Amino acid sequence: MAGNEVAGQVGTDEPLRIDVPSATAEENAQEADDITPTATRKTASASLPSITVPSLINGIEETGTSTFPVISPYTNAPCWNATSATPADALRAVEAASAAFPAWSATKPTVRRDILLRTADILESRLEEISEIMRTEMGADVGTSQFFIAPFGIRMLRDLAGRITSICGSVPVVEEEGQSAIVHKEPMGVILGVVPW
């Protein structure tokens, strides 16, 4: 897989959509022409959620047979379900990442930079939507979600993108005369991390 192919796969414009049903017919009429999902305090209800957030393994969305409800702190009711990952799912994710690693590690710094910049652009274009989802799922207030956490993540992506092309090796001083050395930095491999939310 060439570096351009990796960039093409990651740079997709098709986002994961979480559609939360509106509370009233009037709201449905207002949102009829708007495909942007909303997840707000008013749309979370005590009824069983019809949305299941999938796992993403090897670029494929998977909804397993086991799910769990995500409880909105605003309403103390389920806002949607999430797919329960198993240890076997985690191993499959590691295997998929390991298979993709050789091609990814061979990509040029500018390709990686462009992927992060494109990601930041997509997040920024969907800032209000993402902030609403964050408020519904985590109970964050408007100021924290829309004006601090999400923008901070966007700025961090752009900052890291700007640093990628400056990552380089070094030439250390060695002990013996007539000898030289170079420290070359390269990707180490796949890491499996389990985050608390």
N, C-alpha and C positions, 0 to 999 in steps of 0.2 A: 504494500500500500504506500503510495507516494505521499509526501507532505501535503500536496494540494488536495488529495483525496480526504485526508484527515480533516483539513480545514473545511472542506465542503460538507462533511458529515456533521461537524460540530456547529457550523454556522447556519443552522436551519432557522427559518422564520416561523415555524409551526410550534406555538407554545402549548404546554399542558394547560388545559382549560378546566376550571372548577366552576360549574354553573350552580348557583344557589337559587332556588325558587323564590320568587317574590311573595310578599305577604298578602298583597291585595291585587284585584283585577286592574285597578288604576295604575299601580306600579308596573304590572305586566304590560299595559298599553304603552307606558312611557319607555319601557326597555325593549319594545318589540324590534326597533331598528338598531339596537345596540347589542352586539355580540360579546361585548366585554363582560366577563363574569363579575358579579358583585357578591361580596360576602360581608354583610354589615350586621350591626346589632339587631336591626329590625327584621332581617331575613332569617335569622336563626330561629328555629321553632322546636317544640317538644316532639314533633312527629319524627318518625324514623328517617334518617337522611337517605337520599337516593344516590348520593355521590360517593364513589369509592376512589380514593387516591391510590394509584397503582405503584408498584415497585418498578424501577427502571434498571434492567439488567441487559447488558450488551446492546443498548440502544432500543430495546423493546419494552413497552409498557406491559406489565403483568399484574393481573388481579387474581390473587390466590383464593382458595376456598375459605381461608381463615382471615377475618378482618376484626378490627376493633373500632369502637366509636371514639371520635375526637370530640371532647366536651368543651363547649364554648364557656369561658369564664363569665361572659356577659349574661348568659341565660341559664347556665348550668344544665343545658340540654345538648344533645349531639348536633353538631353542625355538618359533619360528614364522617365517613368511615375511612380508615386507612388499612392498607393491606398488611397483614402480619408476615414479616419475613422469617424464614426458618434458618437454622444453621446451614442447611444445604443450599438455600438461596444465597447466603453470604459466600459460601465456597464457589458457587457458580459465578458470582460477581467478581470474585478474585481471579478466577480462571479467565473470564472474559477480559478483565483489565490486563492480565498477564499476556494474553494473546495480542492485545492491542499495543502493548508496551514497546516492542521493537520499532514499530512504525512511528508511534508518538515520540519516542526518544530521538528519532532521526529527523524530526521536523526542525526547520530553521527557527531561530529566535523571532524573526519577523512574523512568521505564521502564528506562533503562540501569542505574540503581542496582539495581532489582529483579532484572534479569537476572544481574548479578554476584553478588548475594546468593543467588539460587536456585542458581547454579553452585557457590558455596561450600558450600551446604547439601548438594547432591548429592555433591560430593567428600568431605565429612565423613562422610556416611552410608556411603560405600564406602571408607573410609580403609584398612582392612586389606587389602581386595582390591587396591586401587591400589598399596599398598606392596608386596604380594607380586609383582605384575606388574613393578614397578620393580626389585625384587631379582633376579628371573629375567632380565630383559632387560639390566640395567645392572650387576649385581653389587653393588648397595648392601647394606649390612648392615641389620639390623632397626632399630637405633637411628637410623641416618641416614635411612632411608626412611620409617619409620612415625612417628618422633617428632621429626623435624626438617624434611626436605624437603617432604613432603606437607602437614603442618600449617602450615609457613611459607607455602606457596602459598595455602592456604585463608585464612590471616590477611591475606595481601596482597590477595586478592580483596575481602575485607570492608573493608579499609582504603581501597582505591580506590573501592569503592562509596560509602563515607561521604564521600569527597571530591567526587564527581560533582556534587552539588547545590550545592557551594560554589564551583565554577568560574564565574567571571563576568568581565565586562569591567572596564575602569578608565577614569577620566577624568583624562587627563594635563594638566599645566599647559602652555598654549600661549604662543607668543611675543608675539602681538598682543593688546592690550586689546579686549574685546568679542567675542573669538572663543572657541570651545570645541571640544573634540574628545572622542570616545569610542573606546576600543579594544574591539572586539567579537571574541571568540574563537569560532571555528567549525571543524568538521572540515575537514581539508585534502584528503583523498582516500585512494586505495588505495595500500598499500605492499606490495611483494612481498619477503618475507624468506626466506632459506634458513638454517635452523638446523643446527648441527653434529650433532644426533642426533634 
